[in-house]
Every structure is written in structure tokens, then in C-alpha cells.
Amino acid sequence: MPQDNLSAGQEPGCELPSGFKLLQGQYQIERPLISGGFGITYLARDSLERRVVIKECFPAGLCRRDGTDVKPEAMGQAKAYRTILRAFLREAQWLAKSQHPGIAQVHQVFKENQTAYIAMECIDGLDLLTVREEQPERLTGAVLKQILDQALDVLGCIHKLGILHRDISPDNFLLDKQGKLTLIDFGAACGSRGKDSSGASAVMAVKDGYSAHELYQPELPHRPVCDLYALGATFYYLITGEAPPHSQLRLQAVMAGDPDPCKPLLGRAWDVDPALLATVDVALSVLPAERFQSAQDWAEALAECAETEDAASPEPVQACSQAAEPDGGLVAAIADLVARTNGSLTPGQPRAARTVQAPPASCLEPQAQPLVNIFGEPVTDLEAWLQEEDAIARRRKNAPAAEHPPAAADGSTEQQQSFAGRLRKILGRRPGSLAPVRN
């Protein structure tokens, strides 16, 4: 379960006391666990003596406790309180919709004391923020790879359901003693197939160092790449012990042509699989188009790197502990086969000493045929002959129509007029460009 972490923003005594009963005695509060900006989480027991977690909607600074009831701090804050209360109930809907082993299951949602409560499964584990601060030795390279696979599986599930978490961070993942990871706190969740109309969503969805820059700008679309950026930032913290630089500062630096203040993980001395480091760097890309577009893309990139490493690894060579004793019968059979084979060969020079006879020159190249005119006479001056052919074509073209019959077709006329030109093109010559060639 999450460790006790009561927020300094909550007034002393605002939590429900131990032994307090809810829903007509069905749940009994044992002690508060976490007090955040929008609610208080308690450890409790149900009527069957099972341990459960109960989350109460209690936005700090907007409400106060009047006896057992929760009321707005002032009349002007009533609208904001109702908005957050609606978002709290919507969180319960997202949780109930997300059926996955890596998500705490909702038992019941109810209204009481002028506020709302969510009773859910109790996860016996520590959040990753506490694990990194107090038990960093647990986060070995193998464990990081294992929890990354689980986190991608959870995010892939909720994204397929059309849900964006928008608050992925180390304190919203619980890790139990068996290494099982659980995603919690869907208070900032929204639908990925439609714009969230909640007035408080922009406030609830950002967490400096972990939120992508798109979440700071309500006019930009919120897509699964926002959650993947936050997951990359979470693993950046787990590896380095520090959250990445603010995403808006990174965006300003990149747009100005300055170096990205977030240093890549790959290439530095971490005792972590380089493939994991490289994929985290990709997920932390400033521009959304350069990140993984889905959790499946990220998982496939990791799997592809693993296959490449396996293919590159040499097969282990097993040395024989003892040389095999030669078989006398086999040795005799091989010697007889070699003798009979050699007996049929004609002695000669080694292959390297043999002289290779070159084929006659007539076989290597066809002899060039002399160029002749239409009468079969050899052409001794090629350039002069081409010019003469051009002159004949011009005279035919300029002659009166009565002197020669019209051409049968346009194609034949064009053929006569361009024959010398096409021949010159074949021979690679231009008029007057080369000296006459004589045989």
C-alpha cells in the first residue's frame, strides 16, 4: 500500500478519524495513507474484514470539513468544488472500465458527507518514488526491464479503451515484494477520443518534470504519446534519481536552436540494458512525432533489440573432455578409398602452376564492320557523308510539292528528315564537332 504521506497543504485534523464508519458501517477507517491536492486516501476494512483503500474527494484549499460534511471554503469556490467532484466521479468510471491485473480494481463508488468516495482494492506495495529514495538497490537493470514491460502493458490496455491517464509519475506506480507493478490515481484521466470539457482537467493533468509540453497547452490535442513521455520521464528518474528538466524549457531550447537541457541516458555509465536506455531517450523526445506513438511500438522496439542481441551472441562451444579413440577399421577404409581415388588421376602440374590459354582475339571482340552507304560503298569521310545526307533532306523539304509526291505517312517523312541526325546521335557526334574519320 502507499506509505503515509500527508500533504502539508491539508489542515491538521481534516482527515477522518480512525474508527470512522462510512456507508452505514460497511467500511471502517483505520488510518489515512496519502493526502494529495484533490483527495485523501485511507486504509480501511469492509464488513467482511477485508483490507480496502478508500479515496475521499477533498480538494485542498477549496473545501473544509464542517463536522463530518465537506463544504466549499467560500461561496465563490462552490463551482470549482463541484467541477472537481465531477472529475472525481469520472475517475471511478475510468477505473471501473479498466479491467487489468496492473490496475487497482474498484469495489464501490458512493456519495456521503456532501462529497464522494471510491472503495478499491488494497495493493500491498510501495510507490516507485519511495522505492527509489529508500530502496534503490531493488531497482536493478533486470527489475527496471521487468517493470517497464508491465507499465507498457497497462498503458497499452487503457489506451485501447480510449483512456489517457495524464498523471504518469513514480508516485502513481506501486511495486509489491513480488515485483508486480500497479498503476493508480486516475484523477486526471480523460478520454482520448474526445476533448475533455472539465474545467479542472488542465490543472489536474500537469506535473512538472513528468508532463509533456502538450499538457500545458489546452488547445493542443492530448494523445497516448503524452503518457509515453511521462513514462519515459518516470524511468529517467528511476535511473538517475532526478526528474528530467521541465518539458516547456526543453521545447523553448529546441525551438531556439539551443542544446536540449535533457541529457540522453544512452552513452552514460548506467548499469542498465542499453536498449532500455535508448528507448527511454526516444520516449522523452520533445516533439510528439519523434516519440513512440503507442505502447506497442515501444514494446516492439525492446523486443527487436533483444532479438538482435540474441542473434549476435556466439553459440557456446562445448570442448571435448577427451579425444575420441580412432577406429582401426574406419581408418583402413578411408585409406583404401583415398588410394583408389588417386589411382584414377593423371599426374600433372599443380593448379596454381598451370598456364591458362587465352582465347583467340577473334573470340574476344567482334571485328568492327565498315560503314557503307545505301549503294554498299564504304564511307571514308563520315562527317562529310552526314552533312550531305542533311543537305539532301533539306532540299527535299524545300522543293515544290509538284516535284515529288507527298509522303505516305508523317512518320516516314520524319524518319527521312531525321535519319542522319539519329545516326549522328547513335554515334555520339555533333555537326562539326569532330575531325573527319577516314578508313
C-alpha positions in Angstrom: 0.0 0.0 0.0 1.2 3.6 -0.4 3.2 5.0 2.5 1.8 7.6 4.8 2.4 10.9 3.1 0.1 13.6 4.4 0.3 16.8 2.4 1.4 19.9 4.1 -1.4 21.7 2.2 -4.0 19.9 4.2 -5.1 21.5 7.5 -4.4 19.4 10.6 -7.4 17.3 11.6 -9.1 17.4 8.2 -8.8 13.6 7.8 -11.5 11.3 9.1 -10.5 9.8 12.4 -9.6 6.1 12.9 -12.7 4.0 13.5 -15.0 6.3 11.5 -17.6 4.4 9.6 -18.9 5.0 6.1 -21.9 3.8 4.1 -23.9 2.7 7.2 -21.0 0.8 8.7 -20.0 -1.1 5.6 -16.5 0.5 5.7 -14.4 1.5 8.8 -11.5 3.8 8.5 -8.2 2.5 10.1 -5.8 5.4 9.2 -5.0 7.9 6.5 -2.4 7.0 3.9 -1.9 9.8 1.5 -3.3 13.3 1.4 -2.9 15.0 -2.0 -4.2 18.1 -3.7 -7.5 16.7 -4.6 -8.3 14.0 -2.1 -7.3 11.9 0.9 -6.7 8.2 0.7 -7.4 5.9 3.7 -6.7 2.4 4.7 -9.9 0.7 5.8 -11.7 -2.6 6.3 -15.1 -3.6 4.8 -17.8 -5.6 6.5 -16.1 -8.9 5.7 -12.9 -7.7 7.4 -11.0 -7.3 4.1 -8.5 -4.5 3.8 -9.5 -1.9 1.2 -8.4 1.5 0.2 -10.9 4.4 0.3 -10.3 7.6 -1.6 -12.2 10.7 -0.5 -12.7 13.8 -2.7 -11.3 16.6 -0.6 -9.6 19.3 -2.7 -7.2 21.2 -0.5 -7.8 25.0 -0.4 -11.3 24.7 -1.9 -13.2 23.0 0.9 -13.3 22.4 4.6 -14.8 19.9 7.0 -17.9 21.0 8.9 -18.3 18.2 11.4 -18.3 15.2 9.0 -19.6 17.1 6.0 -17.3 18.5 3.3 -18.3 22.1 2.2 -16.7 24.7 -0.1 -14.3 27.1 1.8 -16.3 30.0 0.4 -19.4 30.6 -1.7 -17.2 31.7 -4.6 -15.5 28.4 -4.7 -18.6 26.2 -4.9 -18.4 25.9 -8.7 -14.8 24.9 -8.7 -15.5 22.3 -6.0 -18.4 20.8 -8.0 -16.2 20.6 -11.0 -13.5 18.6 -9.1 -16.2 16.4 -7.6 -17.4 15.5 -11.1 -13.9 14.8 -12.2 -13.5 12.5 -9.1 -16.6 10.5 -10.0 -15.3 10.3 -13.6 -12.1 8.8 -12.2 -14.2 6.0 -10.7 -15.7 5.4 -14.1 -12.3 5.1 -15.8 -11.1 2.7 -13.1 -14.2 0.5 -13.4 -13.8 0.4 -17.1 -10.1 -0.6 -16.9 -10.0 -4.3 -16.2 -6.3 -5.3 -16.0 -4.1 -7.0 -13.4 -1.9 -3.9 -13.3 -4.8 -1.6 -12.3 -6.4 -1.5 -8.8 -10.0 -2.7 -9.1 -12.9 -0.6 -7.9 -15.3 -2.2 -5.4 -17.8 0.6 -4.9 -18.5 4.3 -5.5 -20.8 6.3 -3.2 -21.7 9.7 -2.1 -21.7 10.7 1.6 -20.9 13.7 3.8 -21.5 16.1 0.9 -18.6 14.5 -1.1 -17.8 11.3 -2.9 -15.8 8.1 -2.1 -14.2 5.3 -4.1 -13.6 2.0 -2.4 -11.0 -0.1 -4.2 -8.6 -3.0 -4.0 -5.7 -2.6 -1.5 -2.3 -3.1 -3.1 0.4 -4.1 -0.6 3.4 -2.3 -2.1 5.5 0.9 -2.2 5.3 3.6 -4.8 8.3 3.9 -7.1 9.2 7.3 -5.7 9.6 5.7 -2.2 11.5 2.7 -3.7 14.0 5.0 -5.5 14.5 7.1 -2.4 14.7 4.4 0.3 15.4 1.1 -1.5 17.4 2.0 -4.7 19.2 -1.4 -4.6 15.9 -3.0 -5.7 16.0 -1.2 -9.0 18.5 -3.4 -10.8 18.7 -3.5 -14.6 16.6 -6.6 -14.7 13.9 -5.2 -12.4 13.7 -2.0 -14.5 13.2 -4.0 -17.6 10.5 -6.1 -15.9 8.5 -3.1 -14.6 8.9 -1.3 -17.9 7.3 -4.3 -19.7 4.4 -4.3 -17.1 3.9 -0.5 -17.4 3.7 -0.7 -21.2 1.2 -3.5 -21.0 -1.0 -1.4 -18.6 -0.8 1.7 -20.8 -1.5 -0.3 -23.9 -4.7 -1.6 -22.3 -6.1 1.8 -21.2 -5.1 3.5 -24.4 -7.0 0.8 -26.4 -10.0 1.6 -24.2 -9.7 5.3 -25.2 -8.4 6.4 -21.8 -5.4 8.8 -21.2 -4.0 8.7 -17.7 -2.2 12.1 -17.9 -0.6 11.7 -14.5 2.1 9.0 -15.0 4.8 9.5 -12.5 6.8 7.4 -10.0 4.4 8.1 -7.1 1.5 6.6 -9.2 3.0 3.2 -9.6 3.0 0.7 -6.8 5.6 -2.2 -6.7 4.9 -5.1 -4.4 7.5 -7.6 -3.0 7.0 -10.0 -5.9 7.8 -7.3 -8.4 4.2 -6.8 -9.6 3.5 -3.2 -10.8 0.1 -1.5 -10.3 -1.0 1.8 -11.8 -3.1 4.0 -9.5 -4.7 7.5 -9.4 -6.9 8.1 -12.4 -7.9 11.5 -11.1 -6.5 13.4 -14.2 -7.7 10.8 -16.7 -9.6 11.8 -19.8 -10.9 10.2 -23.0 -8.6 10.1 -25.9 -11.4 10.1 -28.4 -12.9 13.4 -27.5 -11.8 16.7 -25.9 -12.2 16.8 -22.1 -14.6 19.5 -21.1 -13.6 19.5 -17.5 -12.6 23.0 -16.3 -10.1 21.5 -13.8 -8.5 19.0 -16.2 -5.8 21.4 -17.3 -4.8 22.0 -13.7 -5.0 18.3 -12.7 -3.1 16.9 -15.7 0.3 18.6 -15.3 3.2 17.6 -13.1 6.5 19.5 -13.7 9.3 17.2 -15.0 6.9 14.4 -16.0 4.2 16.0 -18.1 4.8 16.6 -21.8 4.6 20.1 -23.0 1.3 19.5 -24.8 -0.5 19.1 -21.5 0.4 22.7 -20.6 -1.4 23.9 -23.7 -5.2 23.1 -23.6 -5.6 23.9 -27.3 -3.2 21.1 -28.3 -4.5 17.5 -28.6 -3.8 15.1 -25.8 -2.8 11.7 -27.2 -1.2 8.5 -25.9 2.3 10.0 -26.6 1.7 12.2 -23.6 1.5 9.2 -21.3 4.5 7.6 -23.0 6.6 10.8 -22.4 5.6 10.7 -18.8 6.6 7.0 -18.6 10.0 7.9 -20.1 10.4 10.7 -17.5 9.5 8.2 -14.8 12.2 5.8 -15.8 14.6 8.7 -16.3 14.1 9.4 -12.6 14.4 5.8 -11.6 17.7 5.5 -13.3 19.3 8.9 -12.5 17.5 9.9 -9.3 16.3 13.1 -10.8 13.3 14.1 -12.9 14.0 15.4 -16.4 14.1 19.2 -17.0 10.7 20.9 -17.4 9.3 20.0 -20.8 8.4 23.6 -21.7 12.0 24.7 -21.0 13.2 21.9 -23.3 10.7 23.0 -26.0 12.0 26.6 -25.8 15.6 25.5 -26.1 14.9 23.2 -29.1 12.9 25.9 -30.9 15.7 28.4 -30.3 18.3 26.1 -31.8 20.0 25.6 -28.4 21.1 22.2 -26.9 18.4 20.2 -25.2 18.9 20.5 -21.4 17.8 16.9 -21.0 21.0 14.8 -21.5 20.4 11.4 -23.1 20.7 8.3 -21.0 22.4 6.2 -23.7 26.2 6.6 -23.7 26.5 7.3 -20.0 27.7 4.9 -17.3 24.5 3.2 -16.1 24.3 -0.5 -15.2 21.2 -0.8 -17.4 20.4 -2.5 -20.7 21.4 -0.1 -23.5 18.2 -1.0 -25.4 16.2 0.2 -22.4 18.2 3.5 -22.2 17.8 4.1 -25.9 14.0 3.6 -25.9 13.6 5.9 -22.9 15.5 8.6 -24.8 13.1 8.1 -27.7 10.1 8.4 -25.5 11.5 11.6 -24.0 11.7 13.3 -27.4 10.5 16.9 -27.2 8.4 16.7 -30.4 5.5 14.3 -30.2 6.1 12.9 -33.7 9.6 11.7 -32.7 8.3 9.6 -29.8 6.9 6.2 -29.8 3.3 6.6 -31.0 1.9 3.7 -28.9 2.9 1.4 -26.0 3.0 -1.4 -28.5 5.6 0.4 -30.6 7.8 0.8 -27.6 7.4 -2.8 -26.6 8.2 -4.0 -30.1 11.4 -1.8 -30.2 12.6 -3.5 -27.0 11.8 -7.0 -28.4 13.6 -6.2 -31.6 16.7 -5.1 -29.7 16.6 -8.3 -27.6 16.4 -10.5 -30.8 19.3 -8.6 -32.3 21.4 -9.2 -29.2 20.5 -12.9 -29.2 21.4 -13.3 -32.9 24.7 -11.6 -32.3 25.7 -13.8 -29.4 28.0 -16.6 -30.4 26.9 -20.2 -29.7 28.7 -21.7 -26.8 31.4 -24.2 -27.9 31.5 -27.4 -25.9 35.0 -28.7 -25.7 35.5 -32.4 -25.7 36.9 -33.6 -22.4 38.7 -36.4 -24.0 39.8 -37.1 -27.6 38.0 -39.9 -29.3 40.0 -43.0 -29.9 40.5 -43.7 -33.6 38.6 -46.7 -35.0 41.1 -49.0 -36.8 38.5 -50.3 -39.3 37.4 -46.8 -40.2 40.9 -45.6 -40.8 41.7 -48.6 -43.1 38.5 -47.9 -45.1 39.4 -44.2 -45.6 43.0 -45.1 -46.7 41.7 -47.6 -49.3 39.2 -45.0 -50.6 41.9 -42.4 -51.0 44.3 -44.8 -52.7 41.6 -45.9 -55.3 40.7 -42.3 -56.0 44.3 -41.1 -56.5 44.9 -44.1 -58.8 42.4 -42.9 -61.3 44.0 -39.4 -61.6 46.6 -38.4 -64.3 49.7 -36.8 -62.8 50.1 -33.2 -63.8 51.2 -29.7 -62.6 49.6 -28.1 -59.6 46.6 -25.9 -60.3 48.5 -22.7 -59.4 51.3 -23.6 -61.9 49.0 -24.4 -64.9 49.0 -21.9 -67.7 45.7 -20.8 -68.8 45.4 -20.4 -72.6 43.8 -17.2 -73.6 41.1 -17.5 -76.3 41.9 -16.1 -79.7 41.4 -12.4 -80.2 38.7 -13.0 -82.7 36.6 -14.6 -79.9 37.1 -11.8 -77.5 35.7 -8.9 -79.6 33.7 -8.8 -82.7 35.6 -7.1 -85.5 34.2 -3.7 -86.4 32.3 -3.7 -89.6 33.0 -0.8 -92.0 30.2 1.8 -92.5 28.7 1.7 -96.0 26.1 3.9 -97.8 22.9 2.7 -99.4 24.8 1.5 -102.5 27.1 -0.7 -100.4 30.1 1.7 -100.9 32.4 2.3 -97.9 32.1 5.7 -96.3 35.6 7.1 -95.9 34.6 10.5 -94.6 31.8 10.0 -92.0 31.3 13.7 -91.2 31.1 14.8 -94.9 28.6 12.0 -95.6 26.4 13.0 -92.7 26.4 16.6 -93.9 25.5 15.5 -97.4 22.6 13.5 -96.0 21.4 16.6 -94.1 21.6 18.7 -97.2 19.5 16.1 -99.2 16.8 16.2 -96.5 16.7 20.0 -96.6 16.4 20.1 -100.4 13.5 17.6 -100.4 11.8 19.6 -97.7 12.1 22.9 -99.6 11.3 21.5 -103.1 7.9 22.4 -104.6 5.2 19.9 -104.0 4.8 19.1 -107.7 8.4 17.8 -107.9 7.9 14.9 -105.6 4.8 13.0 -104.4 3.5 13.6 -100.8 4.8 11.2 -98.2 2.7 8.2 -97.4 2.6 9.0 -93.8 4.0 11.6 -91.4 6.1 9.0 -89.7 8.1 8.2 -92.9 8.8 11.9 -93.6 10.1 12.4 -90.1 12.2 9.3 -90.5 13.8 10.6 -93.7 14.4 14.0 -92.3 15.9 12.8 -89.0 17.8 9.8 -90.2 21.3 11.5 -90.3 20.5 13.2 -87.1 19.6 10.0 -85.4 22.6 8.3 -86.8 24.8 11.1 -85.5 23.1 10.7 -82.1 23.9 7.0 -82.1 27.5 7.7 -82.9 27.7 10.4 -80.3 28.6 13.2 -82.8 27.6 16.7 -83.3 27.9 18.6 -86.7 31.4 19.9 -87.0 32.4 18.7 -83.6 34.9 16.1 -84.6 37.5 15.8 -87.4 36.6 13.6 -90.3 37.4 9.9 -89.7 38.9 8.1 -92.6 39.5 4.4 -93.1 
